[in-house]
Amino acid sequence: MKKHNFFAGPSILPDVVYEKTKEAIDDLYGSGVSLMSISHRSKEFQSVMDEAQELFKELLGIPEGYHVLFLGGGASSQFYMIPYNLLQTKASYLNTGTWSNKAIKEAKLFGETIEVASSADKKFNYIPKGFDVPKDIDYMHITTNNTIAGTEIKEDFDFGVPLVADMSSDILSRPVDVSKYSVIYGGAQKNLGPAGVTFVIVKEDILGKVDRAIPTMIDYRTHIAKGSMFNTPPVLPIFSTLQTLKWLKGLGGVEAMQKINAEKATLLYDEIDRNKLFKPGVANPEDRSLMNITFVMNDEYKDLDTGFLTLAAERNIVGIKGHRSVGGFRASTYNALPKASVEALVKAMQDYEKNM
């Protein structure tokens, strides 16, 4: 039986993506050659790259002056590529969790790094508010969705300085005003495709302002000039990403996806708030992620964790164990997760409560 897949990443993808990718592994676009062995310089794969970049731009409404890159190295490689390319004197970071911490650590290697606010005092279970952003900085960095703690920034800030955002786990889950950002980046393995490709949306006029020499492979301008083809790109994940983008367009785009995601999240959060056994990992509804829903047992039932995980497994619900650093439970409700899976999880929670 097919599983209800709540893993945080690599995570569930639409069924059509698996089907189309398997077909291409056998034969890419009637070329008689597998996607896994065809030249990335072939016209067949060039068409994949071109279509993926253009469809990404269409779905997010990316303005002129921006480029969509598909690179290797994961989002973690962007933690140092961002400051290597952009940090001349100092930069500001909003610290909302593990991934923000990692990005801050790398940025400190390149220049003064200011932490404008942090939610570390409460284990990152809220989004800081009312902080000041200096104007004499090269850029401001945020992580929009925090997969471990389960918080999400759902607005497009305008700080009056170049804005950089790690959107690894909520890209294409909601509309974004790309014009308010200088760089948006993330790993594909949440809402886009298999692990192995990283997307970078970069505004060209933010580049070329640092005086350090930038190694060729780390310079965004290298990849812009070559259309993400300077070196051999991760061809299979890019093909699968294209199929995901097509699937999303067929559903009605990011506006339609946002409504679907809100319905799924509301269904699960309502049950967490209602059920006597559980409590949310993030108290403030405004800060709760629509992508990674965290919850724990109420204190008087904290010894029942294992029993619930066992019940979930019996019902083919997988991937709900919380991150090792916080414990409890985490249900990742990415774009491709069907509402029926959330309903199955809610039913398991209700049944577990009845039996206690």
C-alpha positions as CSV (number, residue, x, y, z in Angstrom):
1,M,0.0,0.0,0.0
2,K,1.2,3.5,-0.8
3,K,2.4,5.5,2.2
4,H,1.2,8.8,3.5
5,N,4.6,10.5,3.1
6,F,5.2,13.4,5.6
7,F,9.0,13.3,5.4
8,A,10.7,16.7,5.6
9,G,13.0,16.1,2.7
10,P,13.7,14.5,0.4
11,S,10.0,14.5,0.3
12,I,6.9,13.6,-1.6
13,L,6.6,14.6,-5.3
14,P,3.5,14.5,-7.6
15,D,2.9,11.0,-9.1
16,V,3.2,12.4,-12.6
17,V,6.8,13.5,-11.8
18,Y,7.8,9.9,-11.0
19,E,6.0,8.7,-14.2
20,K,7.6,11.2,-16.5
21,T,11.0,10.8,-15.0
22,K,10.9,7.1,-15.4
23,E,9.9,7.5,-19.0
24,A,12.8,9.9,-19.6
25,I,15.3,7.5,-17.9
26,D,14.3,5.0,-20.6
27,D,14.2,7.5,-23.5
28,L,14.4,11.3,-23.3
29,Y,11.9,12.9,-25.8
30,G,12.2,10.1,-28.3
31,S,16.0,10.6,-28.7
32,G,16.6,6.9,-28.1
33,V,19.0,7.8,-25.3
34,S,18.3,7.8,-21.6
35,L,18.1,11.1,-19.6
36,M,20.8,9.6,-17.4
37,S,23.3,9.3,-20.2
38,I,22.4,11.9,-22.8
39,S,24.7,14.9,-23.3
40,H,23.7,18.0,-21.4
41,R,24.7,19.8,-24.6
42,S,22.1,17.9,-26.7
43,K,19.1,19.8,-28.1
44,E,16.8,17.5,-26.1
45,F,18.3,18.5,-22.7
46,Q,18.8,22.1,-23.7
47,S,15.1,22.2,-24.2
48,V,14.6,20.9,-20.7
49,M,16.8,23.5,-19.2
50,D,15.2,26.4,-21.2
51,E,11.6,25.3,-20.4
52,A,12.3,24.8,-16.7
53,Q,13.9,28.3,-16.4
54,E,11.0,30.0,-18.3
55,L,8.3,28.2,-16.5
56,F,9.8,29.1,-13.1
57,K,9.8,32.7,-14.2
58,E,6.2,32.4,-15.4
59,L,4.8,30.8,-12.2
60,L,6.5,33.3,-9.8
61,G,6.1,36.3,-12.1
62,I,9.8,36.9,-12.1
63,P,10.5,40.4,-13.5
64,E,13.1,41.4,-16.1
65,G,16.6,41.7,-14.8
66,Y,16.5,38.4,-12.9
67,H,18.0,35.1,-13.8
68,V,17.0,31.6,-12.8
69,L,19.9,29.3,-12.2
70,F,20.0,25.5,-11.5
71,L,23.2,24.6,-9.7
72,G,24.7,21.8,-7.6
73,G,25.8,21.8,-4.0
74,G,22.5,22.2,-2.2
75,A,21.2,25.2,-0.4
76,S,24.1,24.9,2.1
77,S,26.5,25.9,-0.7
78,Q,24.6,29.2,-1.0
79,F,25.5,30.0,2.6
80,Y,29.0,30.9,1.4
81,M,28.2,31.8,-2.2
82,I,25.9,34.6,-1.1
83,P,28.5,36.5,1.0
84,Y,31.3,35.6,-1.5
85,N,29.4,37.5,-4.2
86,L,27.6,40.1,-2.2
87,L,29.3,40.9,1.2
88,Q,31.7,43.8,0.8
89,T,31.6,45.4,4.3
90,K,28.7,44.1,6.4
91,A,25.4,42.2,6.1
92,S,22.5,41.6,8.4
93,Y,20.8,38.2,9.2
94,L,17.5,37.3,10.9
95,N,18.2,34.2,13.0
96,T,15.1,32.0,13.0
97,G,16.7,28.5,13.3
98,T,19.2,26.0,12.4
99,W,19.6,27.0,8.8
100,S,19.9,30.7,9.6
101,N,22.6,29.8,12.1
102,K,24.5,27.9,9.4
103,A,24.2,30.8,7.0
104,I,25.4,33.3,9.6
105,K,28.4,31.2,10.4
106,E,29.5,31.2,6.8
107,A,28.9,34.9,6.3
108,K,31.2,35.7,9.2
109,L,34.1,34.4,7.1
110,F,33.7,37.3,4.6
111,G,32.9,40.4,6.6
112,E,31.0,41.9,9.5
113,T,27.7,40.0,10.1
114,I,25.0,41.5,12.2
115,E,22.3,39.4,13.8
116,V,19.4,41.9,13.8
117,A,17.1,39.6,15.9
118,S,16.8,36.0,17.0
119,S,14.2,33.6,18.3
120,A,16.8,31.3,19.9
121,D,15.6,32.3,23.4
122,K,12.5,30.2,22.8
123,K,14.0,27.4,20.7
124,F,13.1,29.2,17.5
125,N,9.4,28.7,18.0
126,Y,8.4,32.2,16.9
127,I,9.3,34.8,14.3
128,P,10.9,38.0,15.8
129,K,9.0,41.2,15.2
130,G,9.8,44.9,15.4
131,F,13.5,44.6,14.7
132,D,15.6,47.3,13.0
133,V,17.6,46.7,9.9
134,P,20.6,48.9,9.3
135,K,20.7,50.8,6.0
136,D,24.5,50.7,5.6
137,I,24.6,47.0,4.8
138,D,25.2,45.1,1.6
139,Y,22.2,42.9,2.1
140,M,19.7,41.5,4.6
141,H,19.2,37.7,4.8
142,I,16.1,35.8,6.0
143,T,15.0,32.1,6.0
144,T,11.4,32.2,5.1
145,N,10.4,28.7,6.4
146,N,12.0,26.8,9.2
147,T,11.6,23.1,8.7
148,I,12.8,22.1,12.2
149,A,10.9,24.5,14.5
150,G,7.9,24.9,12.2
151,T,7.7,28.7,11.7
152,E,7.2,30.6,8.5
153,I,7.5,34.2,7.3
154,K,4.6,34.7,5.0
155,E,5.2,38.3,3.9
156,D,7.6,40.0,1.5
157,F,9.6,42.4,3.6
158,D,10.7,45.8,2.3
159,F,13.6,46.9,4.4
160,G,15.0,49.4,1.9
161,V,18.1,47.3,1.4
162,P,18.9,44.3,-0.9
163,L,17.0,41.3,0.5
164,V,18.2,37.7,0.2
165,A,16.0,34.7,1.2
166,D,16.4,31.0,1.7
167,M,13.1,29.6,0.4
168,S,14.2,26.0,0.3
169,S,11.0,24.6,1.9
170,D,8.2,27.0,0.9
171,I,9.1,28.0,-2.7
172,L,6.1,27.9,-5.0
173,S,3.7,27.2,-2.0
174,R,2.4,30.8,-2.2
175,P,2.8,33.9,-4.4
176,V,6.0,35.9,-3.8
177,D,6.7,39.4,-5.0
178,V,10.1,38.6,-6.4
179,S,10.8,42.3,-7.1
180,K,11.4,42.8,-3.4
181,Y,14.3,40.4,-3.3
182,S,17.8,40.5,-4.8
183,V,18.4,36.7,-4.4
184,I,16.0,33.8,-3.6
185,Y,17.6,30.4,-3.3
186,G,16.9,26.9,-2.0
187,G,17.3,23.2,-2.4
188,A,14.8,21.4,-4.7
189,Q,14.0,18.4,-2.5
190,K,10.9,19.9,-0.8
191,N,8.6,21.4,-3.3
192,L,10.5,21.1,-6.6
193,G,12.2,17.8,-7.4
194,P,14.7,15.2,-6.1
195,A,17.7,16.1,-4.1
196,G,20.7,17.2,-6.2
197,V,19.7,20.6,-7.7
198,T,19.6,24.0,-6.1
199,F,17.6,26.9,-7.6
200,V,18.9,30.5,-7.4
201,I,16.9,33.5,-8.6
202,V,19.3,36.4,-8.7
203,K,18.9,40.0,-9.7
204,E,21.8,40.8,-12.1
205,D,22.4,44.4,-10.8
206,I,23.3,43.1,-7.3
207,L,26.4,41.4,-8.7
208,G,29.9,42.7,-9.4
209,K,30.1,45.0,-6.3
210,V,32.7,43.3,-4.2
211,D,36.4,43.8,-4.7
212,R,37.5,40.3,-3.9
213,A,38.5,37.8,-6.5
214,I,35.7,35.2,-6.9
215,P,36.5,31.6,-8.0
216,T,34.9,30.9,-11.3
217,M,32.5,28.2,-10.1
218,I,31.3,30.4,-7.2
219,D,30.7,33.5,-9.2
220,Y,27.0,33.8,-10.1
221,R,28.0,35.7,-13.3
222,T,29.7,32.5,-14.6
223,H,26.4,30.6,-14.5
224,I,24.3,33.4,-15.8
225,A,26.6,33.8,-18.8
226,K,26.3,30.1,-19.6
227,G,22.6,29.5,-18.7
228,S,23.5,27.1,-15.9
229,M,25.5,25.1,-18.4
230,F,29.1,26.2,-17.4
231,N,29.6,22.7,-16.1
232,T,27.5,19.5,-16.3
233,P,24.3,20.3,-14.5
234,P,22.3,17.8,-12.4
235,V,20.3,16.7,-15.4
236,L,17.8,14.3,-13.8
237,P,16.7,16.6,-10.9
238,I,16.3,19.4,-13.4
239,F,14.1,17.3,-15.6
240,S,12.0,16.2,-12.6
241,T,11.8,19.9,-11.5
242,L,10.4,20.7,-14.9
243,Q,7.7,18.1,-14.5
244,T,6.8,19.5,-11.1
245,L,6.5,23.0,-12.6
246,K,4.2,21.7,-15.3
247,W,2.1,19.9,-12.7
248,L,1.8,23.1,-10.6
249,K,0.8,25.2,-13.7
250,G,-1.9,22.6,-14.5
251,L,-3.3,23.0,-11.0
252,G,-3.7,26.8,-11.5
253,G,-0.3,28.0,-10.3
254,V,0.9,29.3,-7.0
255,E,-2.3,31.1,-6.1
256,A,-4.3,27.8,-6.4
257,M,-1.5,26.0,-4.5
258,Q,-1.7,28.5,-1.6
259,K,-5.4,27.7,-1.1
260,I,-4.8,24.0,-1.1
261,N,-1.9,24.3,1.3
262,A,-4.0,26.5,3.6
263,E,-6.8,24.0,3.7
264,K,-4.4,21.1,4.6
265,A,-2.6,23.1,7.3
266,T,-5.9,24.4,8.8
267,L,-7.2,20.8,9.0
268,L,-4.2,19.6,10.9
269,Y,-3.7,22.7,13.1
270,D,-7.4,22.6,14.1
271,E,-7.0,19.0,15.3
272,I,-3.8,19.7,17.2
273,D,-5.5,22.6,19.0
274,R,-8.6,20.6,19.7
275,N,-7.1,17.2,20.7
276,K,-6.4,16.9,24.4
277,L,-3.3,14.7,23.8
278,F,-1.4,17.2,21.6
279,K,-0.2,20.8,21.6
280,P,1.4,22.9,18.8
281,G,5.1,23.4,18.6
282,V,4.4,27.1,17.6
283,A,1.9,28.8,19.8
284,N,1.2,31.9,17.7
285,P,-0.9,31.0,14.6
286,E,0.6,33.9,12.7
287,D,4.0,32.3,12.9
288,R,3.0,28.7,12.1
289,S,4.4,27.2,9.0
290,L,2.0,25.8,6.3
291,M,4.8,23.5,5.2
292,N,6.2,21.9,8.4
293,I,3.6,21.5,11.1
294,T,5.2,20.7,14.5
295,F,3.4,19.4,17.6
296,V,4.2,17.5,20.8
297,M,2.3,15.6,23.4
298,N,0.8,17.6,26.2
299,D,2.9,17.3,29.3
300,E,0.5,14.9,31.0
301,Y,0.7,12.6,28.0
302,K,4.4,12.9,27.1
303,D,5.0,9.2,27.6
304,L,2.6,8.4,24.8
305,D,4.8,9.5,21.9
306,T,6.0,6.0,20.9
307,G,2.5,4.6,20.9
308,F,1.3,7.3,18.5
309,L,4.2,6.7,16.2
310,T,3.4,3.0,16.2
311,L,-0.3,3.6,15.4
312,A,0.7,6.0,12.6
313,A,3.1,3.3,11.1
314,E,0.3,0.8,11.2
315,R,-1.8,3.1,9.1
316,N,1.0,3.7,6.6
317,I,1.8,7.2,7.9
318,V,5.5,7.8,7.7
319,G,7.9,10.7,8.3
320,I,6.1,12.3,11.3
321,K,8.8,11.9,13.9
322,G,10.1,15.3,14.9
323,H,13.6,16.5,14.2
324,R,16.1,15.0,16.7
325,S,16.9,18.4,18.1
326,V,13.3,19.2,19.2
327,G,11.5,15.8,19.4
328,G,7.8,15.4,19.2
329,F,6.2,15.2,15.8
330,R,6.5,17.0,12.4
331,A,4.2,16.7,9.5
332,S,5.6,18.2,6.3
333,T,2.7,19.2,4.1
334,Y,4.5,20.2,1.0
335,N,2.7,21.0,-2.3
336,A,2.5,17.4,-3.5
337,L,1.1,15.9,-0.3
338,P,-2.6,15.1,-0.9
339,K,-5.3,16.3,1.5
340,A,-6.2,12.7,2.0
341,S,-2.9,12.1,3.8
342,V,-3.6,14.9,6.2
343,E,-7.1,13.5,6.8
344,A,-5.5,10.1,7.5
345,L,-3.2,11.7,10.1
346,V,-6.0,13.6,11.7
347,K,-8.1,10.4,11.9
348,A,-5.2,8.6,13.6
349,M,-4.9,11.4,16.2
350,Q,-8.6,11.3,16.9
351,D,-8.6,7.5,17.3
352,Y,-5.6,7.6,19.5
353,E,-7.3,10.1,21.8
354,K,-10.4,7.9,22.0
355,N,-8.4,5.0,23.2
356,M,-6.6,6.9,26.0
